[in-house]
Amino acid sequence: MTYKFSKHVPQSDVDAVGDILKVAGDPKVTSFAGGLPAPELFPVEEVKAAANRVLTGNGRAALQYGSSQGVPGLRQVILNRLEIEGIKTDSDHVMVATGSQQSIDLTGKIFIDEGTTVIVEDPTYLTAIDVFRSYGAHFVGVDMDEDGMKMDALEEALKNNPDTRLIYTVPTFQNPTGRTMTLERRKKLVELAGKYDVLVLEDNPYGAIRWSGNNLPSLKSLDKNNHVIYMGTLSKIFSPGLRLGWVVADPKLIKKYTMMKQSADLHTDSLAQYIAAEYFAENDIEDHVTAITALYHKREQIMVDAVDKYFPAGVTHSNPEGGMFLWVMVPGVADSQKLFDAALKRNVAIVPGDPFFGNESIPGTFRMNYSNTPEDKIEDGVKRLAEAIEEVMSK
Ligand SMILES: Cc1ncc(COP(=O)(O)O)c(C=O)c1O
């Protein structure tokens, strides 16, 4: 059989990141590669109790088809969380999605045609690149520094690409860099979105996991003219397995998202929504987020201390104030894959920087995750990684 694929399907079968995660799953390997939360903190007993209450009291509704916009109880939970993030809105502005990943995909379906310009941070979340590429996006990357996307570079990109439809950003504890956009730049970004009449897609999976610095307002809370679409998720503060996320936008847009979601999956898993709403009614999520934040901070400190102690001179890294990732830049290395190969020879896995760029990558970069590695494994893994970097730098 000769398969005739649509143009949305990648022509190549190479799944570089999938292959990395496969080798990183080998128990011999100390993996800093994935982006998984610490499973030991999942509230298994509390979820079991919540599921029991749902099935006892509301089982038939929870097992029935539901609304594409989401179960009312969960939408109320989402509104409460949004209020904590400074976004005061109502349920007409909110749609439950099957994880933020679906919100990204639906955004691609709604806004991207073949050749549509999408501005992204350089680097950015690699799976958003994959999604937007599958819809035919033309990427324009904007440089970042430790304060997030550079606004003069963004304005230049907007001037040079007047057909831009979307600016995709992860302003807080970004994946892959862990960097956070300053308040000044947030205000500027919203101003530029208005000036050039472009939509911003704000993706905020990590914002609640902060251990230092001040909370910063979301772009959505600064936006007065419906230029920002906001996406949140329970994946990093509760459970990624339940696949619960949300989109917040102008009700006119929510209507489009809901229609596109209907064609994608009718609605997000009702049982998962009921269980999450029940969990939030009976448990203090802030206590849980505090526990997650404390553990990730501990792991991050161990990782950063070891990186500063063992990595060769000249290697630099980001300094996250929260979230799950550290971004490392190795000078004089043309091919990031070499860093991955040398690390794997020593049974350590990282993700080389290349797939995080829409176009040309910055060589000698890689991402490290600390949330999923037990404290007693981190220093030794970093030490072996340091040897790998030295080997590549010396060639
Ligand atoms: C920046 C970013 N956006 C979206 C997602 C997808 O998250 P979800 O589990 O909510 O689909 C991730 C997952 O790691 C992410 O890092």
The ligand as an ORCA input file, in Angstrom:
! r2SCAN-3c Opt
* xyz 0 1
  C       5.043     25.534     27.410
  C       4.137     24.358     27.424
  N       2.913     24.482     26.891
  C       2.061     23.460     26.867
  C       2.399     22.225     27.381
  C       1.403     21.100     27.298
  O       0.833     20.907     28.562
  P      -0.480     20.068     28.829
  O      -0.077     18.903     29.648
  O      -1.383     21.005     29.585
  O      -1.067     19.673     27.525
  C       3.670     22.036     27.933
  C       4.069     20.725     28.452
  O       5.131     20.472     28.894
  C       4.559     23.144     27.959
  O       5.787     23.047     28.480
*
